[in-house]
Amino acid sequence: MKRSLLVLTMGLLWSTFAHARAEEQRDGKEMLQQLCARCHAVGRTGRSPNRQAPPFRSFSETKLYDSDFLQRLQDGYSSIHPSMPTFRFNREDAEEVLNYMKSIQEPYKAK
């Protein structure tokens, strides 16, 4: 009886976590679509409207997994590209954006 209750509880917690994670990623995607899709491909497929703007799914080869990336999103992320505006996110939004971006990364391919 205790074991089945534990399994049920764990299942419910995992389901709640998975739902929250999916909602967080959906919110992150929506923010990127509003702010970035004019130039970048923000989904798992598709080309960037601006040829010089990399698709977000290809960021695994850059500093996306750098521990400072989340802080940079909060402090004001900018690029050396002159037409890219600076974006500043609060902590919750930065985490949602980062978690969505991590979820769409293509597998690393050695060149």
N, C-alpha and C positions, 0 to 999 in steps of 0.2 A: 504494500500500500504506500509506504513512504517513498519507495523508488518511483512508482508511477506518478506520484504527486510531484516529485522532483523533476521528472522528465517533462511533465505537463507544464510546470512552472518555467523550466528552461526553454521549452518550445514557445511559450507565450512571450517571454522576454526577448528571444531571438526574433520573433515575428514583429514585435514592437520596434526593436532596433532596426530591422530591415526596412520597415515602413518609414521610420524616421530618416534613415539614410537615403532612401529613394526620394522622399520629399525634399531633403536637403539638396540632393543632386539636381532635382527638377528646378528648385529655386536658383541654384547656381547657374544652370543652363539658361534660364530666363534672363538673368542679369547679363550674362555674356551676349545673348542674342540682342538685347536692348543696347548695350554699350559697344560691342565689338564686331557684330556680324556685318557691318557695313564694309569692313575690310577683311576680316578673318573668317574662315570656315570654323564654326564652333561645334559641329557635330562629329559623329563617327565617320561620316562620309562627306563628299562634296569638296569642291575647289573653293579657295578663298577668292572673293570678288576682286581683291587687290593682289596681283601676282607676287608682289614683294612681301605680303603678309603671310607668314606661315600658318597652316591649319593648326588649331589648338591641339589636335590629336597627335601632332608630331613633337610636342614639347618634351617628351621623355628624354630626348637627347640633349636637352638644355638644362637649365637650373631649376626646373619645376620641382624636383625633389630636394633641392637645397633647403636646409633648415631656415634660411633667412627669407625665403620667398613669401611665406605668410606675412611676415613683418613688413616686407616691402610693399605688399598689397595694401596694408594698413597705413603705412607712412606716405604712400603716394607712388604708385608704380608708373614709371615713364620709360621711354625708349630713346635710343639715339636717333630713331627715325623722326625727322622733323614734323611730319603731319600727324603723328600719334599723340593724342592728348594724354595728360596725366590723369590716372584714376586713383581714387582713395576710397577704401572700403572700411567699414567698421569690422570688428573681429568676427562677428557671426557671418557677415556677408563674405569676408575673405575666406573663411573656412568652407563655406558653401561653394564658392567659385573654385577653390583649390581641390576640394573633394570631387567636384564634377569633372574638372580637367584631368585628374588622376584616373577617373573611371573610363575615360574615352581614349586613353593613350594606346597607340599602336605598339605591338611588340618591337623591341629594339632589333634592328637589322644591321649587322656589321657591314661596313662598306669596303 
